[in-house]
Amino acid sequence: MKSEHRRALSLGIALMVLSAALIVLGAGIGSTGFESVFAAHRDPVALQIVRDIRLPRTLGAWLAGALLGLAGAVAQGLFRNPLADPYLLGSASGASLGMAVALSLFGVSAASTLWVVRLGLTGAAFLGAVLGVLLTLVLARGVQQTLRLLLAGVIVGVVLGAAKDLITIASAEILQAIQGFMLGSTGLVGWSACGVMGALGLVCVLGAWALAPVLDGLALGEATASSLGLPLGAMRAALVAVLALATGTAVAQTGLIAFVGLAAPHLVRSAVKTTHARLIVLSTAMGGLLLMAADLLARWLIAPQELPVGVLTAVLGGSYLLWLMHRRSARGGF
C-alpha cells in the first residue's frame, strides 16, 4: 500500500510539473512565436497577446481537460465500464442542440434575439447539456438501474443529435458555427471562462472525492456495496450530478472534445493501481495535461494556422485506445 501511495504521489507531482511547463510553453506558441514573450515587457501589444490571449487559452485548455478527465473517471466507475465516457448521458448532444437552437434564433425576432444574447451561446450549450442529462434521468426513471440509465443516455443522444441536424438543415447559415462546436476549440477561452471552469471544477473534484467510497463499493458489485451500508440511490444521483456539471461546463466552453475523458483514467490506471479517490484526482490532472498538450500541438503543427483540437484528441486518443485494446486482448482481458 505504501508503494502504491508513493507511485500515486509521484505521478501526481509529475503531472503538475509537466502541466506547469506546458503552460509556460503555451505563452510562446502562436502566430508571432516566442518573440512576443521576450518583447512583452516593453511592447504593450505583445503583452496583451501573451496575457489576454495565450495564457487564458492555455490555462483554459488545462481546466477543460481536467473537467473531462474527472468526468471520465466518475463515468467509468459509475457504470463499471472502462469504455464509458463523459458524454454517455446525453450531455454532448444536448449541448450541441442548445447551440443550434440559440444560433437559429438570432435574427428571428427582437424578443428571441434579446433572450439569446442574455443567455449567450455558452449558456445555451450548458443549458442544453443539463437538459439532456435530465431527459436521460426521466427516461431511465431515476438512477436505480445503471443499465437502464446507460441505454437511456444512448437513446437521448441519438434523438437530440437528430434534432440538432434538423435545425442545421433548416438554418444552413449556422452550419459552420455548429461544425466548429462539434470539432472543439479553445480559441475563444478567456479569463472569465477560466474562472467559471476553475470554480465549478473545484466543486466537482471535492464532490467526486467525497463520493469515491461508493465507486470503490460499486467496483465490488452492487450487492457488496449495499451490504456495506452505502445509500446507493442517493450517491448515484450525486455522482450523476457531478458528471453532468463537469461535462456541461467543459463542453459549454470548448465544444465537443473527444477521447480526453475516456483516455485519461486509462493512462492513470496503466501507471498506478489505486482507489477511486486518488484515481479521480490523478485523472483530473491527466485530462488537463492531455488537452493542453493537444491544444499546443494544434496551434504549432501548421502555424500560423490552427487545427481543431478535437480532431487531434480523436486521432491520438483513438489510436492509443486501439493499441490498448489490442494489447489487453492479446493478454486475454478487456
C-alpha positions in Angstrom: 0.0 0.0 0.0 2.8 2.4 0.8 4.4 1.7 -2.6 1.1 2.4 -4.3 0.8 5.6 -2.4 4.3 6.7 -3.4 3.7 5.9 -7.0 0.4 7.8 -7.0 2.1 10.8 -5.3 5.0 10.6 -7.8 2.6 10.5 -10.7 0.6 13.5 -9.4 3.8 15.6 -8.9 5.0 14.6 -12.4 1.7 15.6 -14.0 1.6 19.0 -12.2 5.3 19.7 -13.2 4.6 18.9 -16.8 1.4 21.0 -16.8 3.3 24.0 -15.4 6.0 23.6 -18.1 3.4 23.4 -20.8 1.6 26.5 -19.5 4.9 28.4 -19.8 5.4 26.9 -23.3 1.9 27.9 -24.3 2.7 31.5 -23.7 5.1 31.4 -26.6 3.1 29.4 -29.2 1.1 31.5 -31.6 1.3 33.3 -34.9 4.0 35.7 -33.6 6.1 33.0 -31.9 8.2 33.4 -28.8 9.2 36.9 -29.9 6.1 38.3 -28.3 7.1 36.7 -24.9 10.5 38.4 -25.0 9.0 41.7 -26.1 6.1 41.7 -23.6 8.0 43.8 -21.0 8.4 46.7 -23.5 5.7 46.2 -26.1 2.0 46.7 -24.9 0.7 44.8 -27.9 2.9 41.8 -27.2 2.0 41.9 -23.5 -1.7 41.9 -24.4 -1.2 38.9 -26.7 0.5 36.9 -24.0 -1.6 38.0 -21.1 -5.1 38.2 -22.6 -5.0 35.5 -25.4 -2.3 32.9 -25.0 -2.2 32.4 -21.2 -6.0 32.2 -20.6 -6.3 29.9 -23.6 -3.6 27.5 -22.4 -4.9 27.5 -18.8 -8.5 27.1 -20.1 -7.4 24.1 -22.1 -6.0 22.5 -18.9 -9.2 23.3 -17.0 -11.5 21.9 -19.7 -9.4 18.7 -19.9 -9.3 18.4 -16.2 -13.1 18.5 -16.1 -13.4 15.9 -18.8 -10.8 13.7 -17.1 -12.7 13.9 -13.8 -16.0 13.2 -15.6 -14.4 10.2 -17.3 -13.2 8.7 -14.1 -16.7 9.1 -12.5 -18.5 7.7 -15.5 -16.3 4.6 -15.7 -16.6 4.0 -12.0 -20.4 4.6 -12.0 -21.1 2.3 -15.0 -18.3 -0.1 -14.1 -17.3 0.0 -17.7 -13.8 1.0 -18.9 -15.2 2.3 -22.2 -17.6 4.7 -20.5 -17.0 8.4 -21.4 -18.4 11.7 -20.1 -20.9 12.1 -22.9 -22.9 8.9 -22.2 -25.8 10.6 -20.5 -26.7 12.9 -23.4 -24.8 16.0 -22.4 -22.9 16.3 -25.7 -26.0 16.0 -27.9 -27.9 18.3 -25.6 -25.2 21.0 -25.7 -25.0 20.8 -29.5 -28.8 21.1 -29.7 -28.7 24.1 -27.4 -26.1 25.8 -29.6 -28.1 25.1 -32.7 -31.3 26.5 -31.2 -29.6 29.6 -30.0 -27.9 30.2 -33.3 -31.1 29.7 -35.3 -32.9 32.2 -33.1 -30.6 35.1 -34.0 -32.4 37.5 -36.2 -35.8 35.7 -35.9 -37.4 38.4 -33.8 -36.3 41.1 -31.4 -37.6 39.2 -28.4 -35.8 36.0 -29.3 -32.6 37.8 -30.1 -32.6 39.6 -26.8 -33.2 36.3 -25.0 -30.4 34.6 -26.8 -27.9 37.5 -26.2 -28.7 37.4 -22.5 -28.2 33.7 -22.2 -25.2 33.6 -24.6 -24.0 30.7 -26.7 -22.0 29.3 -23.8 -25.1 29.4 -21.6 -27.2 27.8 -24.3 -24.7 25.0 -24.6 -24.6 24.4 -20.8 -28.4 24.6 -20.5 -28.7 22.1 -23.4 -26.2 19.7 -21.7 -28.1 19.8 -18.4 -31.5 19.3 -20.1 -30.0 16.3 -22.0 -29.0 14.7 -18.7 -32.3 15.4 -17.1 -34.1 13.9 -20.0 -32.0 10.8 -19.7 -32.9 10.6 -16.0 -36.6 10.9 -16.8 -36.4 8.2 -19.4 -34.4 5.9 -17.1 -36.8 6.6 -14.2 -34.0 7.7 -11.9 -30.6 6.2 -11.2 -31.5 2.9 -9.6 -30.6 0.8 -12.6 -27.3 1.5 -14.2 -28.0 -0.4 -17.4 -31.3 1.4 -18.0 -29.5 4.7 -17.4 -26.9 3.8 -19.9 -29.4 2.8 -22.5 -31.5 5.9 -21.9 -28.3 8.1 -22.4 -27.6 6.4 -25.8 -31.2 7.0 -26.9 -31.3 10.6 -25.8 -28.0 11.2 -27.5 -29.3 9.9 -30.8 -32.6 11.8 -30.6 -31.1 15.1 -29.6 -28.4 14.7 -32.3 -31.1 14.2 -34.9 -33.0 17.3 -33.7 -29.8 19.3 -34.0 -29.3 18.0 -37.5 -32.8 19.0 -38.5 -32.3 22.5 -37.2 -29.0 22.8 -39.0 -30.6 21.7 -42.3 -33.4 24.3 -41.8 -30.9 27.0 -41.0 -27.9 26.3 -43.3 -26.2 29.6 -42.3 -25.4 28.1 -38.8 -23.6 25.1 -40.3 -20.1 26.5 -39.9 -20.6 27.5 -36.3 -22.1 24.2 -35.4 -19.2 22.4 -37.1 -16.7 24.4 -35.2 -18.5 23.5 -31.9 -18.6 19.8 -32.9 -14.8 19.8 -33.6 -13.9 21.5 -30.4 -11.8 24.6 -29.9 -10.1 26.5 -27.1 -9.6 29.6 -29.2 -12.3 31.7 -27.5 -11.5 30.8 -23.9 -10.7 33.9 -21.9 -10.1 34.7 -18.2 -13.8 34.7 -17.4 -14.2 31.2 -18.8 -11.2 30.1 -16.8 -12.8 31.5 -13.6 -16.0 29.6 -14.3 -14.3 26.3 -15.1 -11.9 26.7 -12.1 -14.7 27.4 -9.6 -17.0 24.6 -10.9 -14.1 22.3 -11.3 -13.2 22.6 -7.7 -16.8 21.9 -6.7 -16.8 18.8 -8.9 -13.4 17.5 -7.6 -14.5 17.9 -4.0 -17.8 16.3 -4.7 -16.4 13.3 -6.6 -13.6 12.8 -4.0 -16.2 12.7 -1.2 -18.3 10.2 -3.2 -15.3 8.0 -4.1 -16.2 5.3 -1.5 -19.3 4.4 -3.3 -17.3 4.0 -6.5 -15.0 1.6 -4.6 -18.0 -0.3 -3.4 -19.6 -0.5 -6.8 -16.4 -1.9 -8.2 -17.0 -4.9 -5.9 -20.6 -5.3 -7.2 -23.9 -3.7 -6.2 -24.7 -6.5 -3.7 -21.4 -5.9 -1.9 -21.9 -2.1 -2.0 -25.3 -2.5 -0.5 -24.0 -4.8 2.3 -21.5 -2.1 3.2 -24.5 0.2 4.1 -23.9 2.7 1.3 -27.0 4.6 0.2 -26.6 3.7 -3.4 -29.6 5.6 -4.8 -28.7 9.0 -3.3 -25.0 8.6 -4.0 -25.7 7.6 -7.6 -27.8 10.7 -8.1 -25.0 12.8 -6.6 -22.4 11.2 -8.9 -24.6 11.8 -11.9 -24.9 15.5 -10.8 -21.1 15.8 -10.6 -20.7 14.1 -14.0 -23.3 16.4 -15.6 -21.8 19.5 -14.1 -18.3 18.7 -15.1 -19.1 17.7 -18.6 -21.6 20.5 -19.2 -19.1 23.1 -18.0 -16.3 21.9 -20.2 -18.5 21.4 -23.3 -20.0 24.8 -23.0 -16.6 26.5 -23.1 -14.7 24.4 -25.6 -17.2 22.4 -27.6 -17.0 18.6 -28.0 -13.5 17.3 -27.2 -13.2 13.6 -28.0 -11.4 10.9 -26.1 -9.8 13.0 -23.3 -12.4 11.9 -20.7 -12.1 8.3 -21.9 -8.3 8.1 -22.2 -7.2 10.0 -19.0 -8.4 7.3 -16.5 -6.9 4.6 -18.6 -3.5 6.3 -18.6 -3.6 6.7 -14.8 -4.6 3.1 -14.3 -1.8 1.9 -16.6 0.7 3.8 -14.3 -0.7 3.1 -10.8 -3.3 0.9 -9.2 -5.2 3.0 -6.6 -8.5 3.8 -5.1 -11.1 5.9 -6.8 -10.3 8.9 -4.5 -6.8 9.1 -5.9 -7.9 8.0 -9.4 -10.3 11.0 -9.6 -7.6 13.5 -8.6 -5.0 11.9 -10.9 -7.4 11.6 -13.8 -8.3 15.3 -13.4 -4.6 16.2 -13.7 -4.1 13.8 -16.6 -7.0 15.1 -18.5 -5.8 18.7 -18.1 -2.3 17.7 -19.3 -3.7 15.8 -22.3 -5.9 18.6 -23.6 -3.4 21.3 -23.0 -0.7 19.3 -24.9 -3.2 18.6 -27.8 -4.1 22.4 -27.9 -0.4 23.3 -28.1 0.1 20.8 -31.0 -3.0 22.2 -32.7 -1.5 25.7 -32.6 2.0 24.6 -33.6 1.8 21.9 -36.3 0.6 24.2 -39.2 1.3 27.6 -37.6 0.2 30.3 -38.2 -3.0 28.3 -39.0 -4.6 26.0 -36.4 -6.0 22.5 -36.4 -9.3 21.9 -34.5 -8.1 20.5 -31.2 -10.9 17.9 -31.1 -9.5 16.3 -34.3 -6.1 15.8 -32.7 -7.6 14.4 -29.5 -9.7 12.0 -31.5 -6.8 10.8 -33.6 -4.3 10.5 -30.8 -6.8 9.2 -28.2 -8.4 6.8 -30.5 -5.0 5.4 -31.6 -4.0 4.9 -28.0 -7.2 3.1 -27.1 -7.0 0.8 -30.1 -3.5 -0.1 -29.1 -4.6 -0.6 -25.5 -7.5 -2.9 -26.6 -5.2 -4.9 -28.8 -2.6 -5.3 -26.1 -5.2 -6.4 -23.5 -7.0 -8.7 -25.9 -3.7 -10.4 -26.6 -3.4 -10.9 -22.8 -6.9 -12.3 -22.5 -8.6 -9.3 -21.0 -10.7 -6.2 -21.9 
